[in-house]
Amino acid sequence: MNNILKLSQQSRGLLEELKQTHEDCVKTALAIVVASRRNLPSQKPETFVDYFNDNVKGKAKEDVFFFNELFYINVDEVVELVQKYWLARMYTLYPNNRVVYSPSGFFLFNINNALSEGELTHSQAHAKTIVRLINGFTLMFEEIESDTPVEQGE
């Protein structure tokens, strides 16, 4: 079944809005959602990056390709960001640094270990847009993965 047919009017509207949204905001929000959908290991792996490459990257790439069917996005760039946000989650679970708070609205643990200064600055400057997109993309994945088709009038 075509994935777009599973989306509510709200999600379809968001897809239309993406055409007018800064591409880096779309990539960041999608990367955060995809990274959040992937489980963290119950025991600390020897190296976080190797664990990501061996156990997480394939499924993360599937999620990004899945979204790419609805809205074109550079898959490799998003997967690279997915790794960074997933690593930020790992640094939270297995800390080796300090908590970072951003007055712009993001409260992330050890994010400075995963993102560049430019990526952090961009996220801070576009926090409201990114948060709105995170919520929209989360809903899209839920709708697409649901076995219950969305009513066309919704």
C-alpha positions in Angstrom: 0.0 0.0 0.0 1.2 3.5 -0.8 2.5 5.0 2.4 1.0 8.5 1.6 -2.5 6.9 1.7 -1.9 6.0 5.4 -1.3 9.6 6.4 -3.9 11.9 8.0 -4.7 15.3 6.5 -2.5 16.8 9.2 0.5 14.8 8.2 -0.1 15.4 4.5 -0.3 19.1 5.3 3.1 18.9 7.0 4.6 17.3 3.9 3.4 20.3 1.9 4.8 22.7 4.5 8.2 21.0 4.2 8.6 22.5 0.7 8.9 25.9 2.5 10.9 24.7 5.4 14.7 25.1 5.8 16.2 21.8 4.6 18.6 21.6 7.6 15.6 21.8 10.0 13.9 18.9 8.2 17.1 16.8 8.3 17.7 17.6 12.0 14.1 16.8 13.0 14.0 13.6 11.0 17.4 12.5 12.4 16.2 13.1 16.0 13.0 11.1 15.4 14.9 8.2 13.7 17.6 8.2 16.4 14.9 8.1 19.1 13.2 5.1 17.4 16.3 3.0 17.7 17.0 1.1 20.9 20.1 1.6 23.0 22.0 -1.4 24.2 21.4 -2.7 27.7 25.2 -3.0 28.4 27.8 -0.5 27.4 29.5 -1.5 24.2 33.2 -1.4 23.7 32.8 1.4 21.1 29.7 3.4 20.5 30.3 4.0 16.8 31.0 0.4 16.0 27.8 -0.6 17.8 25.9 2.0 15.8 27.4 0.7 12.5 26.8 -2.9 13.3 23.4 -2.8 15.0 21.6 0.5 14.4 22.6 2.0 11.1 20.7 -0.4 8.8 17.4 0.1 10.5 18.0 3.8 10.8 18.7 3.9 7.1 15.4 2.0 6.4 13.5 4.7 8.4 15.1 7.5 6.4 14.4 5.7 3.1 10.9 5.2 4.2 10.5 9.0 4.8 12.3 9.7 1.5 9.5 8.0 -0.3 7.2 10.8 0.9 9.6 13.7 0.7 13.0 13.8 -1.0 15.8 14.2 1.5 19.6 13.4 1.3 19.6 10.0 2.9 23.3 9.9 3.7 23.3 13.3 5.4 20.3 12.4 7.5 21.8 9.0 8.5 25.0 10.8 9.5 22.9 13.1 11.8 21.0 10.1 13.1 24.3 8.7 14.3 25.2 11.9 16.1 21.8 12.1 17.9 21.9 8.4 18.7 25.4 8.9 20.1 24.1 11.8 22.2 21.6 9.4 23.7 24.4 6.9 24.4 26.5 9.6 26.1 23.4 10.2 28.3 23.1 6.5 29.2 26.8 6.0 29.6 28.1 9.5 30.6 31.6 10.7 30.1 31.1 14.4 30.3 28.6 16.9 31.6 25.0 18.0 30.9 24.5 20.9 28.5 21.5 23.2 28.7 20.6 25.5 25.8 18.4 28.5 26.7 16.7 28.0 23.3 14.6 25.2 24.5 16.8 22.1 24.0 17.9 20.2 27.1 20.3 17.6 25.9 22.8 15.6 27.9 26.3 15.4 26.6 25.2 16.7 23.2 28.5 18.5 22.8 30.2 15.1 22.4 28.0 14.3 19.4 27.3 17.6 17.4 29.6 20.2 16.0 29.3 23.8 17.1 27.6 24.7 13.8 25.0 22.0 14.3 24.3 23.1 17.8 24.0 26.7 16.7 21.6 25.8 13.9 19.5 23.7 16.3 19.3 26.6 18.7 18.4 29.1 16.1 15.6 26.9 14.7 14.4 25.2 17.9 10.7 25.9 17.4 10.6 24.7 13.9 12.6 21.6 14.7 10.4 20.7 17.6 7.2 21.1 15.5 8.7 18.9 12.8 9.8 16.2 15.4 6.2 16.0 16.5 4.9 15.8 13.0 7.4 13.2 11.9 6.7 11.1 14.9 3.0 11.1 14.0 3.8 10.2 10.4 5.8 7.1 11.4 3.0 6.1 13.8 0.4 6.4 11.0 2.4 4.6 8.4 3.2 1.7 10.8 -0.4 1.4 11.9 -2.5 -1.4 10.4 -5.5 0.8 10.6 -5.9 3.0 7.5 -6.6 6.6 8.1 -10.0 7.9 7.0 -9.8 10.1 3.9 -11.9 12.8 5.6 -9.5 13.1 8.6 
